[in-house]
Amino acid sequence: MEIGLNHYLVLSTILFAIGLVGVMRRKNLLLLFFATEILLNAVNVAFAAISHYYGDLTGQMFAFFVIAIAASEVAVGLGLLIVWYKRHGSIDLDALTTMKG
Amino acid sequence: MFEAVAFYLFAFLTIAMFFIVVTTSQALFALSALAAGMIFISAFFFILGADFLGAVQIIVYTGAVMALYAFGMMFFDTTRDVKEKQGNKYIIVGLSTLAAVLVVVIFAMPMVSGNIVALYPGIDGVGNTQEIGLVLFTKYLIPFELAAIMLLVAMVAGIVLAGKKMDLSITLMNEAEIEEEKNKKVLS
């Protein structure tokens, strides 16, 4: 049984779907961040698989840049989250609606 | 054969871990499961021959990002159960699957049309890490430097946001104000 590119793409789809379910059903901002990490990882798997099966290094390069962006996103996002928690004592998404739109 | 066993084993483990992340009501369980899932993801990179990417995945994601989350969680009240949005489950799952399939179709389009060409093919006789270095520091040098600047900006932003008394600037204050600030008791 040979593992082909389609196997990896299907796995990537499943992981991406799990991440999207997390984004849609979570109310806690910290767990929303976790779900976005899952999304980024799912795309990284697809990039690495395509890079391997087409003998091209571009996919791995993009995976590196995705990792770099994820790291900086976490640093800034967590800082903002800490500031918000100190002010309001809650990181629920529903508590963020100050404009009552 | 060995590759197939490894693929299915790690696929099952990764999906199980990420499923725990999005379903559990305990933030600490979610954190641990996410860290485990990140390590299992790196197994795919090793299977695919992207050794350096796998090592970076373990070091950056599991070492740096998860540690940062663990430190950040000390600021929050994570012991109580996490409240969930009350929505229609079927709509959520259906929309997610649809969006994920769309992403894969976007990925697969160049392959279906058959006009995909290896832009930077692998170099014979050198390891994966050396290939990465050769391509990264010739063809992708400017994106690499931009990523470095972005990481620096993110580091400064993280320090300013999370640090104490970052709204004060000693260079803009005179001596008396600095003395007064020193004598104040540190609150919080």
Contacts between the chains, C-beta under 8 A, distances in Angstrom:
chain1	res1	chain2	res2	distance
A	1	B	1	7.3
A	1	B	4	4.7
A	2	B	4	7.5
A	3	B	3	5.4
A	3	B	4	5.4
A	3	B	7	4.9
A	5	B	111	7.7
A	7	B	7	6.4
A	8	B	44	7.3
A	8	B	48	7.7
A	9	B	104	5.3
A	9	B	107	6.6
A	9	B	108	6.6
A	10	B	104	7.9
A	11	B	11	5.1
A	11	B	14	7.7
A	11	B	15	7.8
A	11	B	44	7.8
A	12	B	104	6.6
A	12	B	107	7.9
A	13	B	100	4.7
A	13	B	101	6.2
A	13	B	103	7.3
A	13	B	104	4.8
A	14	B	15	5.9
A	14	B	100	7.6
A	15	B	14	6.8
A	15	B	15	6.9
A	15	B	18	6.0
A	16	B	99	7.7
A	16	B	100	4.0
A	16	B	103	5.8
A	16	B	104	7.7
A	17	B	93	7.9
A	17	B	96	4.7
A	17	B	97	5.0
A	17	B	99	7.7
A	17	B	100	4.0
A	18	B	15	7.0
A	18	B	18	4.8
A	18	B	19	6.0
A	18	B	21	7.9
A	18	B	22	5.8
A	18	B	96	7.9
A	19	B	18	7.2
A	19	B	22	7.4
A	20	B	95	7.4
A	20	B	96	3.6
A	20	B	99	5.5
A	20	B	100	6.2
A	21	B	22	5.5
A	21	B	92	6.0
A	21	B	93	6.1
A	21	B	96	4.7
A	22	B	21	6.6
A	22	B	22	3.4
A	24	B	85	7.6
A	24	B	87	7.2
A	24	B	92	4.7
A	24	B	95	7.0
A	24	B	96	6.5
A	25	B	22	7.1
A	25	B	84	6.0
A	25	B	85	5.5
A	25	B	87	6.6
A	25	B	92	5.8
A	26	B	22	7.2
A	26	B	82	7.6
A	26	B	84	7.2
A	26	B	85	7.1
A	27	B	82	7.3
A	27	B	83	5.5
A	27	B	84	6.1
A	27	B	85	4.9
A	28	B	27	7.1
A	28	B	82	4.7
A	28	B	83	7.3
A	30	B	27	6.2
A	30	B	69	7.6
A	30	B	72	7.5
A	30	B	73	7.0
A	30	B	76	6.4
A	30	B	78	7.7
A	31	B	21	7.8
A	31	B	22	7.9
A	31	B	27	6.6
A	31	B	30	5.8
A	31	B	82	6.2
A	33	B	69	7.5
A	34	B	21	5.4
A	34	B	22	7.9
A	34	B	30	5.6
A	34	B	31	7.5
A	34	B	34	5.3
A	34	B	69	7.8
A	35	B	21	7.3
A	35	B	22	6.1
A	37	B	34	6.4
A	37	B	38	7.8
A	37	B	61	7.6
A	37	B	65	7.1
A	38	B	18	5.2
A	38	B	21	6.5
A	38	B	22	7.4
A	38	B	34	7.5
A	38	B	37	7.5
A	41	B	37	7.5
A	41	B	38	6.8
A	41	B	41	5.2
A	41	B	61	7.6
A	42	B	100	8.0
A	43	B	103	7.6
A	44	B	41	7.2
A	44	B	53	7.9
A	44	B	57	7.6
A	45	B	41	6.4
A	45	B	44	5.5
A	46	B	104	7.4
A	46	B	107	5.6
A	48	B	44	6.8
A	48	B	45	5.3
A	48	B	48	5.0
A	48	B	50	5.0
A	48	B	53	6.0
A	49	B	44	7.7
A	49	B	48	6.0
A	50	B	107	7.1
A	51	B	48	7.5
A	51	B	50	6.8
A	52	B	48	4.1
A	52	B	49	5.7
A	52	B	50	6.8
A	54	B	116	6.2
A	54	B	118	5.6
A	55	B	118	5.2
A	55	B	121	5.3
A	55	B	122	5.4
A	56	B	118	4.0
A	56	B	119	5.9
A	56	B	120	6.1
A	56	B	121	6.2
A	56	B	122	7.8
A	57	B	120	4.6
A	57	B	121	7.5
A	57	B	122	6.3
A	57	B	131	6.0
A	57	B	132	6.8
A	57	B	135	4.8
A	58	B	119	5.3
A	58	B	120	5.7
A	60	B	50	5.3
A	60	B	52	7.8
A	60	B	53	5.4
A	60	B	132	6.4
A	61	B	120	7.9
A	61	B	132	7.8
A	61	B	135	6.4
A	61	B	136	6.4
A	61	B	140	5.3
A	63	B	50	7.7
A	63	B	53	5.6
A	64	B	53	7.0
A	64	B	56	6.8
A	64	B	132	7.9
A	64	B	136	7.3
A	65	B	143	6.3
A	65	B	147	5.9
A	67	B	56	6.2
A	67	B	57	7.1
A	67	B	60	5.4
A	67	B	61	7.0
A	68	B	147	4.4
A	68	B	150	7.1
A	68	B	151	6.3
A	69	B	147	7.6
A	69	B	150	7.4
A	70	B	61	7.6
A	70	B	65	6.7
A	71	B	60	5.8
A	71	B	64	6.3
A	71	B	65	6.0
A	71	B	151	6.8
A	71	B	154	7.5
A	72	B	150	5.4
A	72	B	151	5.3
A	72	B	153	7.5
A	72	B	154	3.3
A	73	B	154	7.6
A	74	B	65	5.1
A	74	B	68	5.6
A	74	B	69	7.1
A	75	B	68	6.9
A	75	B	154	4.4
A	75	B	155	6.3
A	75	B	157	6.9
A	75	B	158	3.9
A	76	B	154	5.2
A	76	B	157	4.9
A	76	B	158	6.1
A	76	B	161	7.3
A	78	B	68	6.2
A	78	B	69	7.1
A	78	B	72	4.3
A	78	B	158	7.0
A	78	B	162	7.3
A	79	B	157	6.3
A	79	B	158	4.5
A	79	B	159	7.9
A	79	B	160	7.5
A	79	B	161	3.0
A	79	B	162	4.6
A	80	B	161	5.9
A	81	B	72	6.9
A	81	B	76	7.8
A	82	B	72	6.6
A	82	B	75	5.0
A	82	B	161	6.7
A	82	B	162	5.1
A	83	B	161	5.5
A	83	B	162	7.6
A	85	B	75	6.0
A	85	B	76	5.7
A	86	B	75	7.8
A	86	B	188	7.8
A	91	B	76	6.2
A	92	B	83	6.7
